[in-house]
Amino acid sequence: SLMDLSFWMGFLAVVMGVVGILGSVLPVLPGPPISYAGMLLLYLWGGEHIREDITGTVMVVLLIVTIAVVILDYIVPSYFTKITGGSKSAARASMVGMIIGIIFFPPLGMIVGAFVGALLAEMIVEGKQFSHSLKSAMGSFLGFLAGTGLKLIACGVMMYYIVAAII
């Protein structure tokens, strides 16, 4: 029945919203697109009452936000790394450090790992002195935080709409 479909679409949308939020911090999952897909499922098959909270305008605006955040997530970290003199290896090592940090010391390890990864890459791979490496690591780290923050905000807003539409 329609009631069953709308319940399952709501349930799936919430799961996708949560996975989207996790994907904002885990680089293996595209957070904002997953959250948006959950909202889209709810909008299309969640029942008529859903469109009172999630309008067509909301869907269009959040699609634009999702696309912008995905694009910015590629630009912002490299921009911060570049303006502080960091290398591509620092940016990559920052992500590797974050993953290692999440596995061994969640959630704080993610932040420490991202910073330490960038610092070590600058010193070991690039052969730069500690003071220069520290500045580059900060840039790489701040870029990672800015990109992650944008994704978390976007997914948080979408999760709000998902929950508000269901309740």
The 8 nearest C-alpha neighbors of each residue, nearest first, counted from 0:
[[1, 3, 2, 4, 5, 6, 7, 46],
 [2, 0, 4, 3, 5, 46, 6, 45],
 [3, 1, 5, 0, 4, 6, 46, 7],
 [2, 4, 6, 1, 0, 5, 7, 8],
 [5, 3, 1, 7, 6, 2, 8, 0],
 [4, 6, 45, 8, 2, 3, 7, 46],
 [7, 5, 3, 9, 4, 8, 2, 10],
 [8, 6, 10, 4, 9, 5, 11, 3],
 [7, 9, 11, 5, 10, 45, 6, 41],
 [10, 8, 12, 6, 7, 11, 41, 5],
 [9, 11, 7, 13, 8, 12, 6, 14],
 [12, 10, 14, 8, 13, 9, 7, 15],
 [11, 13, 37, 9, 15, 10, 14, 8],
 [14, 12, 16, 10, 15, 11, 17, 9],
 [15, 13, 11, 17, 16, 12, 18, 10],
 [14, 16, 18, 12, 37, 13, 17, 34],
 [17, 15, 34, 13, 19, 158, 14, 18],
 [16, 18, 20, 14, 19, 15, 13, 21],
 [19, 17, 15, 21, 20, 16, 22, 14],
 [30, 20, 18, 34, 22, 16, 33, 17],
 [19, 21, 17, 23, 22, 18, 154, 30],
 [22, 20, 18, 23, 19, 24, 25, 17],
 [23, 21, 30, 28, 25, 19, 24, 20],
 [22, 24, 30, 20, 150, 21, 151, 147],
 [23, 25, 22, 21, 147, 26, 20, 151],
 [26, 24, 22, 27, 23, 28, 21, 98],
 [25, 27, 28, 24, 22, 29, 23, 94],
 [26, 28, 25, 29, 22, 24, 30, 23],
 [29, 27, 22, 26, 30, 25, 23, 19],
 [30, 28, 22, 32, 31, 33, 27, 19],
 [19, 31, 29, 22, 23, 33, 32, 28],
 [30, 32, 34, 33, 154, 65, 19, 35],
 [33, 31, 35, 34, 30, 29, 36, 65],
 [34, 32, 19, 36, 30, 35, 31, 15],
 [35, 33, 16, 19, 31, 37, 36, 32],
 [34, 36, 32, 38, 37, 33, 31, 39],
 [37, 35, 39, 33, 38, 34, 32, 40],
 [38, 36, 12, 15, 34, 40, 35, 39],
 [37, 39, 35, 41, 36, 40, 12, 42],
 [38, 40, 42, 36, 41, 37, 43, 35],
 [41, 39, 37, 43, 42, 38, 44, 36],
 [40, 42, 45, 38, 39, 44, 8, 43],
 [43, 41, 39, 40, 45, 44, 38, 49],
 [42, 44, 40, 41, 39, 45, 46, 38],
 [45, 43, 41, 46, 40, 42, 5, 8],
 [46, 44, 5, 41, 8, 42, 49, 43],
 [45, 47, 5, 44, 48, 49, 43, 42],
 [46, 48, 49, 50, 45, 51, 44, 42],
 [47, 49, 50, 51, 46, 164, 52, 45],
 [50, 48, 164, 47, 51, 52, 46, 53],
 [51, 49, 53, 54, 52, 48, 47, 42],
 [50, 52, 49, 48, 53, 54, 164, 47],
 [53, 51, 164, 50, 49, 54, 163, 160],
 [52, 54, 50, 51, 57, 49, 160, 164],
 [53, 55, 50, 57, 56, 52, 58, 51],
 [54, 56, 58, 57, 59, 53, 50, 42],
 [55, 57, 59, 54, 58, 60, 53, 61],
 [58, 56, 54, 60, 55, 59, 53, 61],
 [57, 59, 55, 61, 56, 60, 62, 54],
 [58, 60, 62, 56, 57, 61, 55, 63],
 [61, 59, 57, 63, 62, 58, 56, 64],
 [60, 62, 64, 58, 63, 59, 65, 57],
 [61, 63, 65, 59, 64, 60, 58, 66],
 [62, 64, 66, 60, 61, 65, 67, 59],
 [65, 63, 61, 67, 62, 66, 68, 60],
 [66, 64, 62, 68, 63, 67, 31, 61],
 [65, 67, 63, 69, 64, 68, 62, 70],
 [68, 66, 64, 70, 65, 69, 71, 63],
 [67, 69, 71, 65, 70, 66, 72, 64],
 [70, 68, 72, 66, 67, 71, 65, 73],
 [69, 71, 67, 72, 68, 73, 66, 74],
 [72, 70, 74, 68, 73, 75, 69, 67],
 [71, 73, 146, 69, 70, 74, 75, 68],
 [72, 74, 71, 70, 75, 76, 69, 77],
 [73, 75, 71, 72, 77, 76, 78, 70],
 [74, 76, 78, 71, 77, 142, 72, 73],
 [142, 77, 75, 143, 79, 78, 74, 80],
 [76, 78, 80, 79, 75, 74, 81, 142],
 [79, 77, 75, 81, 76, 80, 74, 82],
 [80, 78, 138, 142, 76, 82, 81, 77],
 [79, 81, 139, 138, 85, 77, 78, 83],
 [80, 82, 78, 84, 85, 83, 79, 77],
 [83, 81, 79, 84, 80, 78, 138, 85],
 [82, 84, 135, 138, 81, 80, 85, 134],
 [85, 83, 81, 82, 135, 80, 86, 134],
 [86, 84, 135, 80, 81, 83, 89, 87],
 [85, 87, 89, 88, 90, 84, 80, 121],
 [88, 86, 90, 89, 91, 85, 77, 80],
 [87, 89, 91, 86, 90, 92, 120, 121],
 [90, 88, 117, 92, 120, 86, 87, 91],
 [89, 91, 87, 93, 88, 92, 139, 117],
 [92, 90, 88, 94, 93, 89, 87, 95],
 [93, 91, 116, 95, 89, 117, 94, 90],
 [92, 94, 113, 117, 116, 96, 90, 91],
 [93, 95, 97, 91, 92, 96, 113, 98],
 [96, 94, 92, 98, 97, 93, 99, 91],
 [97, 95, 112, 116, 113, 93, 99, 94],
 [96, 98, 113, 109, 112, 100, 94, 95],
 [99, 97, 101, 95, 100, 96, 102, 94],
 [100, 98, 96, 102, 101, 97, 95, 103],
 [99, 101, 108, 109, 112, 97, 103, 98],
 [102, 100, 105, 109, 98, 108, 99, 104],
 [101, 103, 99, 100, 104, 98, 105, 108],
 [102, 104, 100, 101, 99, 105, 108, 98],
 [105, 103, 108, 100, 101, 102, 106, 107],
 [106, 104, 101, 108, 107, 103, 102, 109],
 [105, 107, 108, 109, 101, 104, 110, 100],
 [108, 106, 109, 105, 110, 104, 111, 100],
 [109, 107, 100, 104, 111, 105, 101, 110],
 [108, 110, 97, 100, 101, 112, 107, 111],
 [109, 111, 113, 108, 112, 107, 97, 114],
 [110, 112, 108, 114, 113, 109, 115, 107],
 [113, 111, 96, 97, 100, 115, 109, 114],
 [114, 112, 93, 97, 96, 116, 110, 111],
 [113, 115, 111, 140, 117, 112, 116, 136],
 [116, 114, 118, 112, 117, 113, 119, 111],
 [117, 115, 96, 93, 92, 113, 119, 114],
 [116, 118, 89, 93, 136, 120, 92, 114],
 [119, 117, 136, 115, 121, 132, 116, 120],
 [120, 118, 122, 116, 121, 117, 123, 115],
 [121, 119, 124, 89, 117, 123, 122, 118],
 [120, 122, 125, 132, 118, 119, 89, 127],
 [123, 121, 126, 127, 119, 120, 125, 132],
 [122, 124, 126, 120, 119, 125, 121, 127],
 [125, 123, 120, 126, 121, 122, 88, 119],
 [124, 126, 121, 127, 123, 122, 120, 86],
 [127, 125, 122, 123, 124, 121, 128, 120],
 [126, 128, 122, 125, 121, 132, 131, 129],
 [129, 127, 131, 130, 132, 122, 126, 121],
 [128, 130, 132, 131, 133, 122, 127, 118],
 [131, 129, 133, 132, 128, 134, 127, 135],
 [132, 130, 134, 133, 128, 129, 135, 127],
 [133, 131, 129, 135, 121, 130, 134, 118],
 [132, 134, 136, 130, 131, 135, 129, 118],
 [135, 133, 137, 131, 132, 136, 83, 138],
 [136, 134, 85, 138, 132, 83, 137, 133],
 [135, 137, 118, 117, 133, 139, 138, 134],
 [138, 136, 140, 134, 135, 139, 141, 133],
 [139, 137, 80, 79, 135, 141, 140, 83],
 [138, 140, 80, 136, 142, 137, 141, 90],
 [139, 141, 137, 143, 114, 138, 142, 136],
 [142, 140, 144, 138, 143, 139, 137, 145],
 [76, 143, 141, 79, 145, 139, 140, 144],
 [142, 144, 140, 76, 146, 141, 145, 147],
 [145, 143, 141, 147, 142, 146, 148, 140],
 [146, 144, 148, 142, 147, 143, 141, 149],
 [147, 145, 72, 143, 149, 148, 144, 142],
 [148, 146, 144, 150, 149, 145, 23, 143],
 [147, 149, 145, 151, 150, 146, 144, 152],
 [150, 148, 152, 146, 147, 151, 145, 153],
 [149, 151, 147, 153, 23, 148, 152, 154],
 [152, 150, 148, 154, 23, 153, 149, 155],
 [151, 153, 155, 149, 150, 154, 148, 156],
 [154, 152, 150, 156, 155, 151, 149, 157],
 [155, 153, 157, 151, 156, 31, 152, 20],
 [154, 156, 152, 158, 157, 153, 151, 159],
 [155, 157, 159, 153, 154, 158, 152, 160],
 [158, 156, 154, 160, 159, 155, 161, 153],
 [159, 157, 161, 155, 16, 160, 156, 154],
 [158, 160, 156, 162, 157, 161, 163, 155],
 [161, 159, 163, 157, 158, 162, 164, 156],
 [160, 162, 158, 164, 159, 163, 38, 157],
 [161, 163, 165, 159, 164, 160, 158, 166],
 [164, 162, 160, 166, 165, 161, 159, 52],
 [165, 163, 49, 52, 161, 162, 166, 160],
 [166, 164, 162, 163, 161, 9, 49, 45],
 [165, 163, 164, 162, 161, 49, 9, 52]]
